[in-house]
Amino acid sequence: MATGKRPRGELRQALITASFELLAESGLAGFSVAELARRLGVSTAAPYRHFRDRDQLLAAVATQAAGELTEAMEAAAADAGEDPVDRLAATAGAYVRFAAARRAGFDVIFARELRPLRDEALAEAGRKLMALLLDLARDAGHPEPADALRSIEQIIALAHGYVTLDTGDFLTGARVSEEDVVTRATRAVTTLLRGSLSSARAG
C-alpha cells in the first residue's frame, strides 16, 4: 500500500488511476471513496481536497476514459487503411481492447448518475468521442445524422456485448484471447456495416 504525502497533482492523478481499478472490481454502484483512500494509504479526507464529492471524482475518471478511448479509436481507424467501412469497424475492436484494459467504457463515460453534474470537461470529452464516431460513420456511407447515430448504436452494442461476454467468462470455454475477442467484434461489425450498405443500395 502506498503511504506518505504526495504532491497535490500526483495524488489527484493517483486517485483517478486507482479509481479505474476499483471500478473494475466494484462497478459504479459499489464505488467507494473511503475504499479508494484506504488503498492509496491516505486519509479519508484527502480525496476531498481534490474533488468536491464522489461524483466529481467519477466525472474526472470518465473524462480521462473518454479521452483515452477517443485516442485509441483514432489510432485504430488510421491503422485500418483507406476503406471507410474498415475504419469505422476498427473502432469496435478498439473499444473491446480499451474496455478489457480499463474495465470502463460507455457505461462509465456516459453514466446516467453523472449527467446532473453538467461537468464541462466530461461533456467536451464526450462530444469529441461522438464527433469522431459520427465522422467515421458518415464516411462509411451514413451521411444522415439519424442513420449515423443508428450505426454507432449498433457498433457499440456489438462491441460492448463482446466485452460483457468476455469479462463474464462466457467465452472461456472457447479458449479465446483478448485479441481473438477484438477480432471477433471487428469482424461482426464489418459484416453488419457491409450488409447494411448492401441493403440500402438494393432498396
CNS distance restraints for C-alpha pairs under 8 A (distance, minus, plus):
assign (resid   1 and name CA) (resid  39 and name CA) 6.19 0.50 0.50
assign (resid   1 and name CA) (resid  40 and name CA) 6.13 0.50 0.50
assign (resid   1 and name CA) (resid  41 and name CA) 5.97 0.50 0.50
assign (resid   2 and name CA) (resid  39 and name CA) 7.49 0.50 0.50
assign (resid   2 and name CA) (resid  40 and name CA) 5.25 0.50 0.50
assign (resid   2 and name CA) (resid  41 and name CA) 5.25 0.50 0.50
assign (resid   3 and name CA) (resid  40 and name CA) 6.91 0.50 0.50
assign (resid   3 and name CA) (resid  41 and name CA) 4.84 0.50 0.50
assign (resid   3 and name CA) (resid  42 and name CA) 6.72 0.50 0.50
assign (resid   4 and name CA) (resid  41 and name CA) 7.51 0.50 0.50
assign (resid   4 and name CA) (resid  42 and name CA) 7.56 0.50 0.50
assign (resid   6 and name CA) (resid  10 and name CA) 6.06 0.50 0.50
assign (resid   6 and name CA) (resid  11 and name CA) 5.64 0.50 0.50
assign (resid   7 and name CA) (resid  11 and name CA) 6.29 0.50 0.50
assign (resid   8 and name CA) (resid  12 and name CA) 6.42 0.50 0.50
assign (resid   9 and name CA) (resid  13 and name CA) 6.38 0.50 0.50
assign (resid  10 and name CA) (resid  14 and name CA) 6.06 0.50 0.50
assign (resid  11 and name CA) (resid  15 and name CA) 6.07 0.50 0.50
assign (resid  12 and name CA) (resid  16 and name CA) 6.54 0.50 0.50
assign (resid  12 and name CA) (resid  47 and name CA) 7.59 0.50 0.50
assign (resid  12 and name CA) (resid  50 and name CA) 6.15 0.50 0.50
assign (resid  13 and name CA) (resid  17 and name CA) 6.11 0.50 0.50
assign (resid  14 and name CA) (resid  18 and name CA) 5.98 0.50 0.50
assign (resid  14 and name CA) (resid  40 and name CA) 7.93 0.50 0.50
assign (resid  15 and name CA) (resid  19 and name CA) 6.00 0.50 0.50
assign (resid  15 and name CA) (resid  36 and name CA) 7.28 0.50 0.50
assign (resid  15 and name CA) (resid  37 and name CA) 7.95 0.50 0.50
assign (resid  15 and name CA) (resid  40 and name CA) 7.78 0.50 0.50
assign (resid  15 and name CA) (resid  47 and name CA) 7.22 0.50 0.50
assign (resid  16 and name CA) (resid  20 and name CA) 6.79 0.50 0.50
assign (resid  16 and name CA) (resid  57 and name CA) 7.24 0.50 0.50
assign (resid  16 and name CA) (resid  60 and name CA) 7.00 0.50 0.50
assign (resid  16 and name CA) (resid  61 and name CA) 5.49 0.50 0.50
assign (resid  17 and name CA) (resid  21 and name CA) 7.14 0.50 0.50
assign (resid  17 and name CA) (resid  61 and name CA) 7.80 0.50 0.50
assign (resid  18 and name CA) (resid  22 and name CA) 6.35 0.50 0.50
assign (resid  18 and name CA) (resid  36 and name CA) 6.95 0.50 0.50
assign (resid  18 and name CA) (resid  40 and name CA) 7.81 0.50 0.50
assign (resid  19 and name CA) (resid  23 and name CA) 5.94 0.50 0.50
assign (resid  19 and name CA) (resid  36 and name CA) 6.85 0.50 0.50
assign (resid  19 and name CA) (resid  58 and name CA) 7.84 0.50 0.50
assign (resid  19 and name CA) (resid  61 and name CA) 7.06 0.50 0.50
assign (resid  20 and name CA) (resid  24 and name CA) 6.19 0.50 0.50
assign (resid  20 and name CA) (resid  61 and name CA) 7.26 0.50 0.50
assign (resid  20 and name CA) (resid 102 and name CA) 6.34 0.50 0.50
assign (resid  20 and name CA) (resid 103 and name CA) 7.16 0.50 0.50
assign (resid  20 and name CA) (resid 104 and name CA) 7.17 0.50 0.50
assign (resid  21 and name CA) (resid  25 and name CA) 6.66 0.50 0.50
assign (resid  21 and name CA) (resid 102 and name CA) 7.63 0.50 0.50
assign (resid  21 and name CA) (resid 103 and name CA) 7.90 0.50 0.50
assign (resid  22 and name CA) (resid  26 and name CA) 5.96 0.50 0.50
assign (resid  22 and name CA) (resid  27 and name CA) 7.45 0.50 0.50
assign (resid  22 and name CA) (resid  31 and name CA) 6.72 0.50 0.50
assign (resid  22 and name CA) (resid  36 and name CA) 7.21 0.50 0.50
assign (resid  23 and name CA) (resid  27 and name CA) 4.50 0.50 0.50
assign (resid  23 and name CA) (resid  28 and name CA) 6.11 0.50 0.50
assign (resid  23 and name CA) (resid  30 and name CA) 7.81 0.50 0.50
assign (resid  23 and name CA) (resid  31 and name CA) 6.19 0.50 0.50
assign (resid  23 and name CA) (resid 103 and name CA) 7.29 0.50 0.50
assign (resid  23 and name CA) (resid 104 and name CA) 7.48 0.50 0.50
assign (resid  24 and name CA) (resid 102 and name CA) 7.36 0.50 0.50
assign (resid  24 and name CA) (resid 103 and name CA) 5.05 0.50 0.50
assign (resid  24 and name CA) (resid 104 and name CA) 7.12 0.50 0.50
assign (resid  26 and name CA) (resid  30 and name CA) 4.79 0.50 0.50
assign (resid  26 and name CA) (resid  31 and name CA) 5.87 0.50 0.50
assign (resid  27 and name CA) (resid  31 and name CA) 6.17 0.50 0.50
assign (resid  28 and name CA) (resid 108 and name CA) 7.52 0.50 0.50
assign (resid  32 and name CA) (resid  36 and name CA) 6.30 0.50 0.50
assign (resid  32 and name CA) (resid  54 and name CA) 7.74 0.50 0.50
assign (resid  33 and name CA) (resid  37 and name CA) 6.16 0.50 0.50
assign (resid  33 and name CA) (resid  44 and name CA) 7.48 0.50 0.50
assign (resid  33 and name CA) (resid  47 and name CA) 7.37 0.50 0.50
assign (resid  33 and name CA) (resid  54 and name CA) 6.37 0.50 0.50
assign (resid  34 and name CA) (resid  38 and name CA) 6.25 0.50 0.50
assign (resid  34 and name CA) (resid  44 and name CA) 5.47 0.50 0.50
assign (resid  35 and name CA) (resid  39 and name CA) 6.26 0.50 0.50
assign (resid  36 and name CA) (resid  40 and name CA) 6.40 0.50 0.50
assign (resid  37 and name CA) (resid  41 and name CA) 6.05 0.50 0.50
assign (resid  37 and name CA) (resid  42 and name CA) 5.24 0.50 0.50
assign (resid  37 and name CA) (resid  43 and name CA) 6.16 0.50 0.50
assign (resid  37 and name CA) (resid  44 and name CA) 5.52 0.50 0.50
assign (resid  37 and name CA) (resid  46 and name CA) 7.39 0.50 0.50
assign (resid  37 and name CA) (resid  47 and name CA) 6.94 0.50 0.50
assign (resid  38 and name CA) (resid  42 and name CA) 6.26 0.50 0.50
assign (resid  38 and name CA) (resid  43 and name CA) 7.30 0.50 0.50
assign (resid  38 and name CA) (resid  44 and name CA) 7.35 0.50 0.50
assign (resid  42 and name CA) (resid  46 and name CA) 6.29 0.50 0.50
assign (resid  43 and name CA) (resid  47 and name CA) 7.98 0.50 0.50
assign (resid  45 and name CA) (resid  49 and name CA) 7.05 0.50 0.50
assign (resid  46 and name CA) (resid  50 and name CA) 7.49 0.50 0.50
assign (resid  47 and name CA) (resid  51 and name CA) 6.15 0.50 0.50
assign (resid  48 and name CA) (resid  52 and name CA) 5.54 0.50 0.50
assign (resid  48 and name CA) (resid  53 and name CA) 6.35 0.50 0.50
assign (resid  51 and name CA) (resid  56 and name CA) 5.81 0.50 0.50
assign (resid  51 and name CA) (resid  57 and name CA) 5.57 0.50 0.50
assign (resid  52 and name CA) (resid  56 and name CA) 6.14 0.50 0.50
assign (resid  52 and name CA) (resid  57 and name CA) 7.68 0.50 0.50
assign (resid  53 and name CA) (resid  57 and name CA) 6.55 0.50 0.50
assign (resid  54 and name CA) (resid  58 and name CA) 6.30 0.50 0.50
assign (resid  55 and name CA) (resid  59 and name CA) 6.03 0.50 0.50
assign (resid  55 and name CA) (resid 113 and name CA) 7.98 0.50 0.50
assign (resid  55 and name CA) (resid 114 and name CA) 6.43 0.50 0.50
assign (resid  55 and name CA) (resid 117 and name CA) 7.83 0.50 0.50
assign (resid  56 and name CA) (resid  60 and name CA) 6.38 0.50 0.50
assign (resid  56 and name CA) (resid 117 and name CA) 7.67 0.50 0.50
assign (resid  57 and name CA) (resid  61 and name CA) 6.40 0.50 0.50
assign (resid  58 and name CA) (resid  62 and name CA) 6.07 0.50 0.50
assign (resid  58 and name CA) (resid 114 and name CA) 7.79 0.50 0.50
assign (resid  59 and name CA) (resid  63 and name CA) 6.02 0.50 0.50
assign (resid  59 and name CA) (resid 109 and name CA) 7.97 0.50 0.50
assign (resid  59 and name CA) (resid 114 and name CA) 6.61 0.50 0.50
assign (resid  59 and name CA) (resid 119 and name CA) 7.10 0.50 0.50
assign (resid  59 and name CA) (resid 122 and name CA) 6.32 0.50 0.50
assign (resid  60 and name CA) (resid  64 and name CA) 6.29 0.50 0.50
assign (resid  60 and name CA) (resid 122 and name CA) 7.13 0.50 0.50
assign (resid  61 and name CA) (resid  65 and name CA) 6.16 0.50 0.50
assign (resid  62 and name CA) (resid  66 and name CA) 6.07 0.50 0.50
assign (resid  62 and name CA) (resid 108 and name CA) 5.78 0.50 0.50
assign (resid  62 and name CA) (resid 109 and name CA) 4.54 0.50 0.50
assign (resid  62 and name CA) (resid 110 and name CA) 7.76 0.50 0.50
assign (resid  62 and name CA) (resid 122 and name CA) 6.73 0.50 0.50
assign (resid  63 and name CA) (resid  67 and name CA) 6.29 0.50 0.50
assign (resid  63 and name CA) (resid 109 and name CA) 6.83 0.50 0.50
assign (resid  63 and name CA) (resid 121 and name CA) 6.56 0.50 0.50
assign (resid  63 and name CA) (resid 122 and name CA) 4.61 0.50 0.50
assign (resid  63 and name CA) (resid 125 and name CA) 5.90 0.50 0.50
assign (resid  63 and name CA) (resid 126 and name CA) 7.62 0.50 0.50
assign (resid  64 and name CA) (resid  68 and name CA) 6.13 0.50 0.50
assign (resid  65 and name CA) (resid  69 and name CA) 5.98 0.50 0.50
assign (resid  65 and name CA) (resid 104 and name CA) 7.16 0.50 0.50
assign (resid  65 and name CA) (resid 105 and name CA) 7.30 0.50 0.50
assign (resid  65 and name CA) (resid 109 and name CA) 6.64 0.50 0.50
assign (resid  66 and name CA) (resid  70 and name CA) 6.05 0.50 0.50
assign (resid  66 and name CA) (resid 109 and name CA) 6.03 0.50 0.50
assign (resid  66 and name CA) (resid 122 and name CA) 7.85 0.50 0.50
assign (resid  66 and name CA) (resid 125 and name CA) 5.69 0.50 0.50
assign (resid  66 and name CA) (resid 126 and name CA) 6.16 0.50 0.50
assign (resid  66 and name CA) (resid 129 and name CA) 6.64 0.50 0.50
assign (resid  67 and name CA) (resid  71 and name CA) 6.32 0.50 0.50
assign (resid  67 and name CA) (resid 125 and name CA) 5.97 0.50 0.50
assign (resid  67 and name CA) (resid 129 and name CA) 7.49 0.50 0.50
assign (resid  68 and name CA) (resid  72 and name CA) 6.17 0.50 0.50
assign (resid  69 and name CA) (resid  73 and name CA) 6.07 0.50 0.50
assign (resid  69 and name CA) (resid  94 and name CA) 7.71 0.50 0.50
assign (resid  69 and name CA) (resid  95 and name CA) 7.04 0.50 0.50
assign (resid  69 and name CA) (resid  98 and name CA) 6.62 0.50 0.50
assign (resid  69 and name CA) (resid 129 and name CA) 7.61 0.50 0.50
assign (resid  70 and name CA) (resid  74 and name CA) 6.10 0.50 0.50
assign (resid  70 and name CA) (resid 128 and name CA) 7.36 0.50 0.50
assign (resid  70 and name CA) (resid 129 and name CA) 5.20 0.50 0.50
assign (resid  70 and name CA) (resid 132 and name CA) 7.44 0.50 0.50
assign (resid  71 and name CA) (resid  75 and name CA) 6.17 0.50 0.50
assign (resid  72 and name CA) (resid  76 and name CA) 6.14 0.50 0.50
assign (resid  72 and name CA) (resid  94 and name CA) 5.98 0.50 0.50
assign (resid  72 and name CA) (resid  95 and name CA) 7.89 0.50 0.50
assign (resid  72 and name CA) (resid  98 and name CA) 7.46 0.50 0.50
assign (resid  73 and name CA) (resid  77 and name CA) 6.06 0.50 0.50
assign (resid  73 and name CA) (resid  90 and name CA) 7.34 0.50 0.50
assign (resid  73 and name CA) (resid  91 and name CA) 4.96 0.50 0.50
assign (resid  73 and name CA) (resid  94 and name CA) 5.47 0.50 0.50
assign (resid  73 and name CA) (resid  95 and name CA) 7.21 0.50 0.50
assign (resid  74 and name CA) (resid  78 and name CA) 6.18 0.50 0.50
assign (resid  74 and name CA) (resid  91 and name CA) 7.79 0.50 0.50
assign (resid  74 and name CA) (resid 132 and name CA) 7.61 0.50 0.50
assign (resid  75 and name CA) (resid  79 and name CA) 6.16 0.50 0.50
assign (resid  76 and name CA) (resid  80 and name CA) 6.18 0.50 0.50
assign (resid  76 and name CA) (resid  87 and name CA) 7.34 0.50 0.50
assign (resid  76 and name CA) (resid  90 and name CA) 5.61 0.50 0.50
assign (resid  76 and name CA) (resid  91 and name CA) 6.26 0.50 0.50
assign (resid  76 and name CA) (resid  93 and name CA) 7.90 0.50 0.50
assign (resid  76 and name CA) (resid  94 and name CA) 6.19 0.50 0.50
assign (resid  77 and name CA) (resid  81 and name CA) 7.30 0.50 0.50
assign (resid  77 and name CA) (resid  86 and name CA) 7.60 0.50 0.50
assign (resid  77 and name CA) (resid  87 and name CA) 4.29 0.50 0.50
assign (resid  77 and name CA) (resid  88 and name CA) 6.46 0.50 0.50
assign (resid  77 and name CA) (resid  90 and name CA) 5.57 0.50 0.50
assign (resid  77 and name CA) (resid  91 and name CA) 6.41 0.50 0.50
assign (resid  78 and name CA) (resid  87 and name CA) 6.92 0.50 0.50
assign (resid  79 and name CA) (resid  87 and name CA) 7.92 0.50 0.50
assign (resid  80 and name CA) (resid  86 and name CA) 5.97 0.50 0.50
assign (resid  80 and name CA) (resid  87 and name CA) 5.24 0.50 0.50
assign (resid  80 and name CA) (resid  90 and name CA) 6.48 0.50 0.50
assign (resid  81 and name CA) (resid  86 and name CA) 7.31 0.50 0.50
assign (resid  81 and name CA) (resid  87 and name CA) 6.75 0.50 0.50
assign (resid  82 and name CA) (resid  86 and name CA) 7.78 0.50 0.50
assign (resid  82 and name CA) (resid  87 and name CA) 7.22 0.50 0.50
assign (resid  83 and name CA) (resid  87 and name CA) 6.24 0.50 0.50
assign (resid  84 and name CA) (resid  88 and name CA) 6.23 0.50 0.50
assign (resid  84 and name CA) (resid 136 and name CA) 7.01 0.50 0.50
assign (resid  84 and name CA) (resid 139 and name CA) 5.82 0.50 0.50
assign (resid  84 and name CA) (resid 140 and name CA) 4.68 0.50 0.50
assign (resid  85 and name CA) (resid  89 and name CA) 6.02 0.50 0.50
assign (resid  85 and name CA) (resid 140 and name CA) 4.99 0.50 0.50
assign (resid  85 and name CA) (resid 190 and name CA) 6.81 0.50 0.50
assign (resid  85 and name CA) (resid 193 and name CA) 6.86 0.50 0.50
assign (resid  85 and name CA) (resid 194 and name CA) 7.34 0.50 0.50
assign (resid  86 and name CA) (resid  90 and name CA) 6.02 0.50 0.50
assign (resid  86 and name CA) (resid 190 and name CA) 6.68 0.50 0.50
assign (resid  87 and name CA) (resid  91 and name CA) 7.10 0.50 0.50
assign (resid  87 and name CA) (resid 136 and name CA) 7.13 0.50 0.50
assign (resid  88 and name CA) (resid  92 and name CA) 7.69 0.50 0.50
assign (resid  88 and name CA) (resid 133 and name CA) 7.48 0.50 0.50
assign (resid  88 and name CA) (resid 136 and name CA) 5.51 0.50 0.50
assign (resid  88 and name CA) (resid 137 and name CA) 6.37 0.50 0.50
assign (resid  88 and name CA) (resid 140 and name CA) 6.88 0.50 0.50
assign (resid  89 and name CA) (resid  93 and name CA) 7.30 0.50 0.50
assign (resid  89 and name CA) (resid 155 and name CA) 7.64 0.50 0.50
assign (resid  89 and name CA) (resid 186 and name CA) 5.53 0.50 0.50
assign (resid  89 and name CA) (resid 187 and name CA) 7.61 0.50 0.50
assign (resid  89 and name CA) (resid 189 and name CA) 5.53 0.50 0.50
assign (resid  89 and name CA) (resid 190 and name CA) 5.38 0.50 0.50
assign (resid  89 and name CA) (resid 193 and name CA) 7.78 0.50 0.50
assign (resid  90 and name CA) (resid  94 and name CA) 6.31 0.50 0.50
assign (resid  90 and name CA) (resid 186 and name CA) 5.90 0.50 0.50
assign (resid  91 and name CA) (resid  95 and name CA) 6.05 0.50 0.50
assign (resid  91 and name CA) (resid 186 and name CA) 7.77 0.50 0.50
assign (resid  92 and name CA) (resid  96 and name CA) 6.32 0.50 0.50
assign (resid  92 and name CA) (resid 155 and name CA) 6.32 0.50 0.50
assign (resid  92 and name CA) (resid 156 and name CA) 6.79 0.50 0.50
assign (resid  92 and name CA) (resid 158 and name CA) 7.81 0.50 0.50
assign (resid  92 and name CA) (resid 159 and name CA) 5.29 0.50 0.50
assign (resid  92 and name CA) (resid 182 and name CA) 7.63 0.50 0.50
assign (resid  92 and name CA) (resid 185 and name CA) 6.19 0.50 0.50
assign (resid  92 and name CA) (resid 186 and name CA) 5.54 0.50 0.50
assign (resid  92 and name CA) (resid 189 and name CA) 7.04 0.50 0.50
assign (resid  93 and name CA) (resid  97 and name CA) 6.17 0.50 0.50
assign (resid  93 and name CA) (resid 159 and name CA) 7.20 0.50 0.50
assign (resid  93 and name CA) (resid 182 and name CA) 4.56 0.50 0.50
assign (resid  93 and name CA) (resid 183 and name CA) 6.55 0.50 0.50
assign (resid  93 and name CA) (resid 185 and name CA) 5.93 0.50 0.50
assign (resid  93 and name CA) (resid 186 and name CA) 5.09 0.50 0.50
assign (resid  94 and name CA) (resid  98 and name CA) 5.99 0.50 0.50
assign (resid  94 and name CA) (resid 182 and name CA) 7.41 0.50 0.50
assign (resid  95 and name CA) (resid  99 and name CA) 5.93 0.50 0.50
assign (resid  95 and name CA) (resid 105 and name CA) 7.46 0.50 0.50
assign (resid  95 and name CA) (resid 159 and name CA) 6.59 0.50 0.50
assign (resid  95 and name CA) (resid 160 and name CA) 7.71 0.50 0.50
assign (resid  96 and name CA) (resid 100 and name CA) 6.01 0.50 0.50
assign (resid  96 and name CA) (resid 159 and name CA) 5.98 0.50 0.50
assign (resid  96 and name CA) (resid 160 and name CA) 7.02 0.50 0.50
assign (resid  96 and name CA) (resid 162 and name CA) 7.20 0.50 0.50
assign (resid  96 and name CA) (resid 163 and name CA) 5.76 0.50 0.50
assign (resid  96 and name CA) (resid 181 and name CA) 7.39 0.50 0.50
assign (resid  96 and name CA) (resid 182 and name CA) 5.75 0.50 0.50
assign (resid  96 and name CA) (resid 185 and name CA) 7.50 0.50 0.50
assign (resid  97 and name CA) (resid 101 and name CA) 6.29 0.50 0.50
assign (resid  97 and name CA) (resid 178 and name CA) 7.23 0.50 0.50
assign (resid  97 and name CA) (resid 179 and name CA) 7.65 0.50 0.50
assign (resid  97 and name CA) (resid 182 and name CA) 6.33 0.50 0.50
assign (resid  98 and name CA) (resid 102 and name CA) 5.93 0.50 0.50
assign (resid  98 and name CA) (resid 103 and name CA) 7.59 0.50 0.50
assign (resid  98 and name CA) (resid 104 and name CA) 7.77 0.50 0.50
assign (resid  98 and name CA) (resid 105 and name CA) 7.58 0.50 0.50
assign (resid  99 and name CA) (resid 103 and name CA) 4.69 0.50 0.50
assign (resid  99 and name CA) (resid 104 and name CA) 5.20 0.50 0.50
assign (resid  99 and name CA) (resid 105 and name CA) 5.41 0.50 0.50
assign (resid  99 and name CA) (resid 163 and name CA) 6.90 0.50 0.50
assign (resid 100 and name CA) (resid 104 and name CA) 7.89 0.50 0.50
assign (resid 100 and name CA) (resid 163 and name CA) 6.84 0.50 0.50
assign (resid 100 and name CA) (resid 167 and name CA) 7.56 0.50 0.50
assign (resid 100 and name CA) (resid 178 and name CA) 7.64 0.50 0.50
assign (resid 104 and name CA) (resid 108 and name CA) 5.83 0.50 0.50
assign (resid 104 and name CA) (resid 109 and name CA) 7.77 0.50 0.50
assign (resid 105 and name CA) (resid 109 and name CA) 6.22 0.50 0.50
assign (resid 106 and name CA) (resid 110 and name CA) 5.50 0.50 0.50
assign (resid 106 and name CA) (resid 111 and name CA) 7.42 0.50 0.50
assign (resid 107 and name CA) (resid 111 and name CA) 5.39 0.50 0.50
assign (resid 109 and name CA) (resid 122 and name CA) 7.88 0.50 0.50
assign (resid 109 and name CA) (resid 126 and name CA) 7.23 0.50 0.50
assign (resid 110 and name CA) (resid 114 and name CA) 7.54 0.50 0.50
assign (resid 110 and name CA) (resid 115 and name CA) 7.70 0.50 0.50
assign (resid 110 and name CA) (resid 126 and name CA) 7.62 0.50 0.50
assign (resid 111 and name CA) (resid 115 and name CA) 7.01 0.50 0.50
assign (resid 114 and name CA) (resid 118 and name CA) 7.62 0.50 0.50
assign (resid 115 and name CA) (resid 119 and name CA) 7.81 0.50 0.50
assign (resid 118 and name CA) (resid 123 and name CA) 7.17 0.50 0.50
assign (resid 119 and name CA) (resid 123 and name CA) 6.11 0.50 0.50
assign (resid 120 and name CA) (resid 124 and name CA) 6.01 0.50 0.50
assign (resid 121 and name CA) (resid 125 and name CA) 6.20 0.50 0.50
assign (resid 122 and name CA) (resid 126 and name CA) 6.10 0.50 0.50
assign (resid 123 and name CA) (resid 127 and name CA) 6.15 0.50 0.50
assign (resid 124 and name CA) (resid 128 and name CA) 6.26 0.50 0.50
assign (resid 125 and name CA) (resid 129 and name CA) 6.34 0.50 0.50
assign (resid 126 and name CA) (resid 130 and name CA) 6.24 0.50 0.50
assign (resid 127 and name CA) (resid 131 and name CA) 5.91 0.50 0.50
assign (resid 128 and name CA) (resid 132 and name CA) 6.24 0.50 0.50
assign (resid 129 and name CA) (resid 133 and name CA) 6.53 0.50 0.50
assign (resid 130 and name CA) (resid 134 and name CA) 6.01 0.50 0.50
assign (resid 131 and name CA) (resid 135 and name CA) 6.09 0.50 0.50
assign (resid 132 and name CA) (resid 136 and name CA) 6.28 0.50 0.50
assign (resid 133 and name CA) (resid 137 and name CA) 6.01 0.50 0.50
assign (resid 133 and name CA) (resid 152 and name CA) 6.86 0.50 0.50
assign (resid 134 and name CA) (resid 138 and name CA) 6.07 0.50 0.50
assign (resid 134 and name CA) (resid 145 and name CA) 7.79 0.50 0.50
assign (resid 134 and name CA) (resid 148 and name CA) 6.02 0.50 0.50
assign (resid 134 and name CA) (resid 149 and name CA) 6.99 0.50 0.50
assign (resid 134 and name CA) (resid 152 and name CA) 7.50 0.50 0.50
assign (resid 135 and name CA) (resid 139 and name CA) 6.24 0.50 0.50
assign (resid 136 and name CA) (resid 140 and name CA) 6.16 0.50 0.50
assign (resid 137 and name CA) (resid 141 and name CA) 6.65 0.50 0.50
assign (resid 137 and name CA) (resid 142 and name CA) 5.63 0.50 0.50
assign (resid 137 and name CA) (resid 143 and name CA) 7.52 0.50 0.50
assign (resid 137 and name CA) (resid 148 and name CA) 5.33 0.50 0.50
assign (resid 137 and name CA) (resid 151 and name CA) 6.97 0.50 0.50
assign (resid 137 and name CA) (resid 152 and name CA) 7.16 0.50 0.50
assign (resid 138 and name CA) (resid 142 and name CA) 4.45 0.50 0.50
assign (resid 138 and name CA) (resid 143 and name CA) 4.45 0.50 0.50
assign (resid 138 and name CA) (resid 144 and name CA) 7.33 0.50 0.50
assign (resid 138 and name CA) (resid 148 and name CA) 6.14 0.50 0.50
assign (resid 139 and name CA) (resid 143 and name CA) 7.26 0.50 0.50
assign (resid 141 and name CA) (resid 197 and name CA) 7.05 0.50 0.50
assign (resid 142 and name CA) (resid 147 and name CA) 5.55 0.50 0.50
assign (resid 142 and name CA) (resid 148 and name CA) 5.03 0.50 0.50
assign (resid 142 and name CA) (resid 151 and name CA) 7.75 0.50 0.50
assign (resid 143 and name CA) (resid 147 and name CA) 7.16 0.50 0.50
assign (resid 143 and name CA) (resid 148 and name CA) 6.63 0.50 0.50
assign (resid 144 and name CA) (resid 148 and name CA) 6.12 0.50 0.50
assign (resid 145 and name CA) (resid 149 and name CA) 6.06 0.50 0.50
assign (resid 146 and name CA) (resid 150 and name CA) 6.15 0.50 0.50
assign (resid 147 and name CA) (resid 151 and name CA) 6.15 0.50 0.50
assign (resid 148 and name CA) (resid 152 and name CA) 6.26 0.50 0.50
assign (resid 149 and name CA) (resid 153 and name CA) 6.09 0.50 0.50
assign (resid 150 and name CA) (resid 154 and name CA) 6.31 0.50 0.50
assign (resid 151 and name CA) (resid 155 and name CA) 6.24 0.50 0.50
assign (resid 151 and name CA) (resid 193 and name CA) 7.78 0.50 0.50
assign (resid 152 and name CA) (resid 156 and name CA) 6.14 0.50 0.50
assign (resid 153 and name CA) (resid 157 and name CA) 6.03 0.50 0.50
assign (resid 154 and name CA) (resid 158 and name CA) 6.17 0.50 0.50
assign (resid 155 and name CA) (resid 159 and name CA) 6.10 0.50 0.50
assign (resid 155 and name CA) (resid 189 and name CA) 6.06 0.50 0.50
assign (resid 156 and name CA) (resid 160 and name CA) 5.65 0.50 0.50
assign (resid 157 and name CA) (resid 161 and name CA) 5.86 0.50 0.50
assign (resid 158 and name CA) (resid 162 and name CA) 6.36 0.50 0.50
assign (resid 158 and name CA) (resid 185 and name CA) 6.78 0.50 0.50
assign (resid 158 and name CA) (resid 188 and name CA) 7.60 0.50 0.50
assign (resid 158 and name CA) (resid 189 and name CA) 7.07 0.50 0.50
assign (resid 159 and name CA) (resid 163 and name CA) 6.37 0.50 0.50
assign (resid 159 and name CA) (resid 185 and name CA) 5.66 0.50 0.50
assign (resid 159 and name CA) (resid 186 and name CA) 7.95 0.50 0.50
assign (resid 160 and name CA) (resid 164 and name CA) 6.11 0.50 0.50
assign (resid 161 and name CA) (resid 165 and name CA) 6.21 0.50 0.50
assign (resid 162 and name CA) (resid 166 and name CA) 6.05 0.50 0.50
assign (resid 162 and name CA) (resid 181 and name CA) 6.88 0.50 0.50
assign (resid 162 and name CA) (resid 185 and name CA) 6.47 0.50 0.50
assign (resid 163 and name CA) (resid 167 and name CA) 6.03 0.50 0.50
assign (resid 163 and name CA) (resid 181 and name CA) 7.98 0.50 0.50
assign (resid 164 and name CA) (resid 168 and name CA) 5.89 0.50 0.50
assign (resid 165 and name CA) (resid 169 and name CA) 6.29 0.50 0.50
assign (resid 165 and name CA) (resid 170 and name CA) 5.06 0.50 0.50
assign (resid 165 and name CA) (resid 171 and name CA) 6.26 0.50 0.50
assign (resid 166 and name CA) (resid 170 and name CA) 5.93 0.50 0.50
assign (resid 166 and name CA) (resid 171 and name CA) 5.57 0.50 0.50
assign (resid 166 and name CA) (resid 172 and name CA) 7.46 0.50 0.50
assign (resid 166 and name CA) (resid 181 and name CA) 7.48 0.50 0.50
assign (resid 171 and name CA) (resid 175 and name CA) 6.98 0.50 0.50
assign (resid 171 and name CA) (resid 176 and name CA) 6.64 0.50 0.50
assign (resid 172 and name CA) (resid 176 and name CA) 6.54 0.50 0.50
assign (resid 176 and name CA) (resid 180 and name CA) 5.54 0.50 0.50
assign (resid 176 and name CA) (resid 181 and name CA) 6.76 0.50 0.50
assign (resid 177 and name CA) (resid 181 and name CA) 6.52 0.50 0.50
assign (resid 178 and name CA) (resid 182 and name CA) 6.34 0.50 0.50
assign (resid 179 and name CA) (resid 183 and name CA) 6.10 0.50 0.50
assign (resid 180 and name CA) (resid 184 and name CA) 6.14 0.50 0.50
assign (resid 181 and name CA) (resid 185 and name CA) 6.13 0.50 0.50
assign (resid 182 and name CA) (resid 186 and name CA) 6.17 0.50 0.50
assign (resid 183 and name CA) (resid 187 and name CA) 6.06 0.50 0.50
assign (resid 184 and name CA) (resid 188 and name CA) 6.05 0.50 0.50
assign (resid 185 and name CA) (resid 189 and name CA) 6.20 0.50 0.50
assign (resid 186 and name CA) (resid 190 and name CA) 6.11 0.50 0.50
assign (resid 187 and name CA) (resid 191 and name CA) 6.15 0.50 0.50
assign (resid 188 and name CA) (resid 192 and name CA) 6.22 0.50 0.50
assign (resid 189 and name CA) (resid 193 and name CA) 6.05 0.50 0.50
assign (resid 190 and name CA) (resid 194 and name CA) 6.07 0.50 0.50
assign (resid 191 and name CA) (resid 195 and name CA) 5.92 0.50 0.50
assign (resid 192 and name CA) (resid 196 and name CA) 6.06 0.50 0.50
assign (resid 193 and name CA) (resid 197 and name CA) 6.24 0.50 0.50
assign (resid 194 and name CA) (resid 198 and name CA) 6.13 0.50 0.50
assign (resid 195 and name CA) (resid 199 and name CA) 6.16 0.50 0.50
assign (resid 196 and name CA) (resid 200 and name CA) 6.21 0.50 0.50
assign (resid 197 and name CA) (resid 201 and name CA) 6.21 0.50 0.50
assign (resid 198 and name CA) (resid 202 and name CA) 6.11 0.50 0.50
assign (resid 199 and name CA) (resid 203 and name CA) 6.06 0.50 0.50
